[in-house]
Amino acid sequence: MVIAVLSLAGFFLALYLLVSKLGLAGSMICGVGECETVQASKWSMIGPVPTSALGVVGYLGMLGVAMLGLQPGGLRSRAVSGLLLGFSAVALVFSAWLTWLEAFVIRAWCQWCVISAILVTIIFVAALFEVRRLRGGSEA
Amino acid sequence: MTKFYWILAMVAVVGVAAVGYTVASGTMRKTATEPVEVEGLDNMETLVAMARGVSKGDPDAPITIAEFADYQCPGCGAFTLTVKPQLDAQYVETGKARFVYYDFPLVSNHPYTFLAARAARCADDQGKFWEYQNTIFRNQSTWVTKQQPQGDFVDYAVMVGADKDTFEACLKSDAHADVVSANLRLAYELGLDGTPTVMISMGRGMARRLMSFDFQSIQKAIEDLMAESAAPSADSASAAGA
């Protein structure tokens, strides 16, 4: 449940970054850091695709898998939680790379990107706990 | 489980409202990066009133040096960074001439030039036009290679001491798009076809377009113009003596 709620929040956060990147929103709301510098950097695009678009897709994917795991009828299986763990692990690595870029390459911080990185970390930890819990349950 | 769906619904509502507001908000106007339609520019009087240059020096100076330039044009950068300081020292700061800059953004070849022109006007709002222009030309080779040079333009504004938030709000809007578009139209109406274009005029006399814009050529053109304007008074003096 925590994973689904955080994934939905992350989806909207990534969507905000995406609409800003596409010029559909004006000045970014950025109380802390230099969001514009990060958004204007070459790392805000991966090829022709805005990096935030990958965030939108990633969070939506995690939300979908998390909702699948919450359905009754045996879908809350180890396979689903394993898939969620794998998904969130990829997101965590990607997020860690982006955070590293902010710190050492772009040398500017975007508060929304940092919040997204925190969300992904919590999602990963929650998925890890879920896998362990299911494994413990089946072993008992 | 019902509580969970309530929380999920609340997050969805807040998310949709926040992103929707961001896009729809009036303060989040789309950044103008290319010329805009301005009503009335077919009328020459309206066009001249609308196409405002940025002026430096004594408004009553006898000579006017006008430049039409494009921020992505390397020749314009060279002119601004090497020739203009000499013109400033010799003519503008001595009160002999005033310098007027007009935007001539050649948007078909230069994708960021219109935004750069607007950026310079945003700096002008804070009284930082000339230093910002120098900075933008000095860093021309850097920002022209970027996919999104807005961040660089903001950095340059901070470098020249402009207020970042005010500048950013200006840049991320359509502020000055009308004036820059009018300047572009004026350049076409004058038949200009390249940048930089430098023109000199005396008083309200016809402007002369210079074919060379190195300092020596401009200096000679100005001296010739001053000599020509002095000549009739010499004639009338001799006529009075006769």
Interface residues (C-beta under 8 A of the other chain):
Chain A: M1 A4 V5 L8 A9 F11 F12 L15 Y16 V19 S20 G23 L24 A25 G26 S27 I29 E36 T37 Q39 A40 S41 K42 S44 M45 L70
Chain B: M1 F4 I7 L8 V11 A12 V14 G15 V16 A18 V19 T22 V23 S25 T27 M28 R29 K30 T31 K146 Q147 Q148 P149 Q150 G151 D152 V154 D155 E168 A169 K172 S173
